[in-house]
């Protein structure tokens, strides 16, 4: 939560490095919440909102300065399939921002003195489908159709007054173009973050072309990658910084592999705090973690970057 005297997130990124939070789902699961549902963590916006606030608070207390809301998989269509009407869905989307704000207030009351910001998550179309297609892209929809899907949710989230909209885990440059059109004129800054495989989007486009879409977008205060392997970060950071001239956002997964058939993580993590200095040197200014990266790892990142 920022005050009238606190810098904007854009100003903070221009001045130095800011630490993001980690994975919302793994933090909720570690607290004992069942997320085996098409709505994923968004279900708790309705059923256990206090659990969402507690998860945000854990990251703020660990050293994160930005919390990403539990709205990644929250859509009018997804809620509609569960019998939740549009008015109630809009209320739950706005609640996702309010819960993160509550956590920021609690963190400040607990003695955290640094500025704290809230990023409203705008996940990809594939997240609504809940079939893994956010890691493939190419949904068979036009840019205009994707814009029509994203715009109503972006409007509701923007009206809830987050500090920034996180256009995140975007697998396809076409969807990025739609998202940038959908948020144009909403009056809230955004960051654009792709999920990648090597130096290509999940849909197969070169990241140089994908990042280039954001170069001249005034709303975009950072561009980069998330929900990818840690090994894919360094090259993407260098290209994003060179192509856009903007601060770079990075928040990879732990490095474990997701087994979709077994719905379980396999292997060992490869993401460590020692990597973040190299990312910062390459142009990363907004750094955190995604799936399987918890408060302990975020605390180590904040310590390594000297932001705690």
N, C-alpha and C positions, 0 to 999 in steps of 0.2 A: 504494500500500500504506500503510495507516495503522498506527500503533503505538498502544500503550496510552495514550500521552499526546497523541496527535493528536485533533483534533476529529472528530466524525462529519460526514458530508457535509451532513446537515440543519443542524447547528450552523454549519458554514462558510457555508452559504447564508444563514442568518439574520444572519451577521456581515458579509457582503459578496458579491463576485462571484467565481465559479469558472469556469475555462475548460475546456471539453470538447475532445475530439480532433476530427479531421475524418474524411473517408471512408476506411474500411478498404480497400474494393475498389480505389479509385484508387491508394492507396499500394502495394498489392500488385502491381497491374498495372505501375506505374512501376518496380517492381523486377524486372519481366520475367516475372511469373507469369500463366499463362493461366487466366482465370476463366470461360471459355465453357462452363459446366456448370450443370446444374440446382441443384447444391449451392452454387454460387458460391464465396465465400470459405470456407465451411464445409468444403469438400473438403480444404483445406490443413490443417485440424485433424488429419487422419489422415496426409496425405502429406508436408506440409512445415511441421510445427509451429514450427520455428525462424523461418520467414518471418513467421508471425503475430506472434511475439515481437518481431522486428525492426521490424515496422510499428508496433506499440504504442510501442516505445522511441523511434522517430523523433518521435512526437507528444509524448511526455513531455519529450524533450529540447528540442523546439520551444517548449514553454510550456504544454502541456495539463496539467491536474491530474486529469482523469478520462479513463480509457480504456474504450471500449465494446467488449465481447468480440465475437469472430467467430462468434457463435451466432445471428445474425439469421435465417439460413436453415437453421439446424441443427435438424432435427426427427426424431422417431422414424420418422415416415412417409417423409420424404425420404431418410433413411439406409436405411430398409428397401427402398426401390426400387433401391438400389445393392447389395443383398445384405448390408447391415450389420445385425446383430441388435440387439435392444434393450439388452442388457448393454454391448455395445461402443458403441452410440450414446450411452448414458448416460455412459460413460467419456469420450467425445469432448466431450460437453457440459460435463462437469466440467473437462476439459482446457482449454477455452476460458477459464475463469476462472484456472486455474493459469498459463497463458501470459501473461496480462495481469499477474498478480502477479510473474512472473519479470521482465517488462519493468520493473516498478516498482522491483524490487530492483536491477536493472542501472542504472536512472536514478539512484537514490540513491547507488550506488557510483561513478557518474560525476560526482557532485557536486551533483545536484539536492537541495535541502534542504527544499522545501515538501512538505506532505502530498500523497500521491498515492492516488487512489481507483480502484476497479474497478467498472464497471457491467456486469452481465450482460444482454446483449440478448435480449429476448423479442419477436421479430418477429411480424407478423400472420399469420393463416391463409393469406392470399394469397401470402405469400412462399414457403410450402411448395409451392404450386401452380406457382410459377415461370412464370406466364403474364401477369404484370402486373396481376392482379386486386387486389393490395394498393393500387392506385391507383383502384379502383372501389368496393370493399366489396360489400355486398349479395350474399353468397355463396349465399344460399338456405338457410342454416343458422340454427337457433334459438340464442338466447343460451345455453341449456343445452348444446346440442351444441358450441358454440364453447368453453364452459368445460371440457367434457370433453377437447377437443383440447389446450387450453393447460395444464391443470393438471399432467400428468405431467412435462412439460418444465420448468415453473416450479419444481416440487418438486426436481428434480435440480439445477437451477441454484442454487436457494436453499441446498441442502445443501452446495454448493461454497463457500459463505461469501463471496459478493461483498459489496461495501459497499452496493449498491443494485441492484434489477432495473429495467432500462430497458424499459418497455412502449412500444415505439416504432413509428413509421410506421403508426399505427392509422388506417384510412380511414373507420371507421364507428362511431358511438356505440354501436350494439348490441354490436360486438366489444369496445369499451372496457368496457362493463358486464360482459361475460363475463370479460375479463382481470382486472378488479378482484375479481370473485368467485373467480377461480382463484388469486389470490395472497393472498387473505385468510387470515390465520392462519399464514403461512409464517415470520413473524418477521424478514423482511427488508424494509426500506423500498423504495419504488418511485417512479419518476416515470412519468407518463403523457403521451405526446406523439403528437399527431395529425398526419397529413399532410393538408393543406388546399388548397382552391382558393378564393382570396379569403377570405371570412368564413364559409365552409361547409366541412364535412368533404368528403372525396372522394365520400362516399355522398349528400351533399346536405343534411345536417342543419346548422342554424345552430350555429356554434361556441359560442355562449353556452350552448345546451342541452348540447352535448357536454362542455364544461369543467365544467359544473355537476355532472356525475356524480362528479367527484373532490372536490368541496367538503367533504364530510363523511367522506371516507375517510381514516382515521388513518394508513394505510400510505403515502399519497401525500405525498411531501415536495416535489414540484414538478410543474407541469403546463404544457403548452405545445405547440409545433409543431416538426416536423422534416421533412426531405425535401420542402420546398416552395420556391416562389420567394422570394427575399429581399424582394420587394415586398409579400408577404403577411404578413410577420412583425409589423410595428409594430401594426397593428390587432388582430391575434390576441393579442399580448402585453397590450395594454390591457384587452381583454375577459377574458382568463384571470386577470389580477391582480384585476380588480374582482369577478368571479364567485366565485372560490375563496378569495381572500385569502392564497394560497400563493405562494412564489417561482415564477417562470416560467422554463421551460427552452426555449431556441430553438437549433436548429442546421439552418439551411436549406441547400439546394443552392447551387451556384456561380451559378446563374441561367441556365446553358445549358439547352437543351431536349433531351430524350431522344427520338430517332427510333427507335421500337420496330421498325419494319420493317427499317431498316438496322442496328439495334443499335449506334447511334453517337450521340454528343452533337453538337448543332448550335448555332450561334450563339456569342455572346460572353458571358462571365461578367459578372454585375452585382453580385456580393457583394464588398464591401470593408470593411476594418476601420473605416472612418469611420462606418459605419452602427451599430456596436455601442453607441456612447454613447447614441444615441437609444433603442435597445432597453433598455439598462440604466435609463435615466430613466423608461421606461414600466413597469418592473417585472421585467425579465429579470435573473436572477441566475446562471443556468447557461447559458453561451453558447459555441457552437462551430460546426462545419460538418458537412455531410453529403456527398452525392455531389459529387465533383470539387473538394472543398476539401481541400488538402493541408497538410503541415507548415508551409510558408512562410506560408500564410494564417493558420494557427493562431498562429504566432509573432507576426504582425502584430496579431491580436486581443489576445493577451496583453499586448503592448506598449501598445496603445491603452487597455486597461483597467487597466494598471498592476499586473498580477498576476504578471508574469514574474519 
